């Protein structure tokens, strides 16, 4: 009877040891998977943040700079045209004053 109990106890301990090893193996696998999953998520997020910055600096920045230069040229041309219009108004006033001074005064 004692021999039977010891062999039963040994079988139970071996089963427990086998289950512990299996559980430990599963837990290590889960930790490994969680680590690689976290690293993969980090890389995905870094790519999602870095990609628009890179795309802007490579493709969109030159276009924006050209657009800004064009806008500055247009604004400069507009200011120049405004200055010419103001100058034209001054010339017309000078012309009018010269004509009035050249005409005899009617009394």
C-alpha positions as CSV (number, residue, x, y, z in Angstrom):
1,X,0.0,0.0,0.0
2,X,2.8,2.3,0.9
3,X,4.5,1.5,-2.4
4,X,1.4,2.3,-4.3
5,X,1.0,5.7,-2.5
6,X,4.6,6.6,-3.2
7,X,4.3,5.7,-6.9
8,X,1.0,7.7,-7.0
9,X,2.7,10.6,-5.3
10,X,5.7,10.4,-7.7
11,X,3.3,10.4,-10.7
12,X,1.5,13.4,-9.3
13,X,4.8,15.3,-8.7
14,X,6.0,14.4,-12.2
15,X,2.6,15.5,-13.7
16,X,2.9,18.8,-11.7
17,X,6.5,19.2,-12.9
18,X,5.5,18.6,-16.5
19,X,2.6,21.1,-16.2
20,X,4.9,23.7,-14.6
21,X,7.4,23.3,-17.4
22,X,4.6,23.6,-20.0
23,X,3.2,26.7,-18.3
24,X,6.7,28.2,-18.1
25,X,7.2,27.6,-21.8
26,X,3.9,29.2,-22.6
27,X,4.6,32.2,-20.4
28,X,8.0,32.8,-22.1
29,X,6.4,32.5,-25.5
30,X,3.7,35.0,-24.5
31,X,6.4,37.4,-23.1
32,X,8.4,37.1,-26.3
33,X,5.3,37.7,-28.5
34,X,4.3,40.7,-26.4
35,X,7.8,42.1,-26.7
36,X,7.9,41.8,-30.5
37,X,4.4,43.0,-30.8
38,X,5.3,46.2,-28.7
39,X,8.4,46.7,-30.8
40,X,6.4,46.3,-34.0
41,X,3.8,48.8,-32.8
42,X,6.5,51.3,-31.9
43,X,8.0,51.0,-35.3
44,X,4.6,51.5,-36.9
45,X,3.9,54.6,-34.9
46,X,7.3,56.0,-35.6
47,X,6.7,55.4,-39.3
48,X,3.3,57.0,-39.2
49,X,4.8,60.1,-37.5
50,X,8.0,60.3,-39.5
51,X,6.5,59.6,-43.0
52,X,4.5,62.8,-43.3
53,X,7.5,64.9,-42.1
54,X,9.7,63.2,-44.6
55,X,7.2,63.5,-47.4
56,X,6.8,67.2,-46.7
57,X,10.5,67.9,-46.6
58,X,11.2,66.0,-49.8
59,X,8.2,66.7,-52.0
60,X,6.0,69.5,-50.6
61,X,8.6,72.0,-49.2
62,X,10.1,72.9,-52.7
63,X,6.5,73.4,-54.0
64,X,5.6,75.6,-51.1
65,X,8.8,77.6,-51.5
66,X,8.1,78.2,-55.2
67,X,4.5,79.2,-54.3
68,X,5.8,81.7,-51.7
69,X,8.2,83.2,-54.2
70,X,5.4,83.6,-56.7
71,X,3.2,85.2,-54.1
72,X,6.0,87.6,-53.2
73,X,6.5,88.5,-56.9
74,X,2.7,89.1,-57.3
75,X,2.6,91.3,-54.2
76,X,5.7,93.2,-55.4
77,X,4.0,93.7,-58.8
78,X,0.8,94.8,-57.1
79,X,2.7,97.4,-55.0
80,X,4.6,98.6,-58.1
81,X,1.3,99.0,-60.0
82,X,-0.2,100.9,-57.0
83,X,2.8,103.2,-56.9
84,X,2.5,103.8,-60.7
85,X,-1.2,104.6,-60.3
86,X,-0.5,107.0,-57.5
87,X,2.2,108.6,-59.7
88,X,-0.3,108.9,-62.5
89,X,-2.7,110.7,-60.2
90,X,0.1,113.2,-59.2
91,X,1.0,113.7,-62.9
92,X,-2.7,114.4,-63.7
93,X,-2.9,117.0,-60.8
94,X,0.3,118.7,-62.1
95,X,-1.1,118.7,-65.6
96,X,-4.4,120.2,-64.4
97,X,-2.6,122.9,-62.4
98,X,-0.4,123.8,-65.4
99,X,-3.5,124.1,-67.7
100,X,-5.3,126.3,-65.2
101,X,-2.3,128.5,-64.8
102,X,-1.9,128.7,-68.5
103,X,-5.5,129.8,-69.2
104,X,-6.4,133.4,-68.7
105,X,-8.6,134.1,-65.7
106,X,-12.2,135.1,-66.6
107,X,-13.4,137.9,-64.5
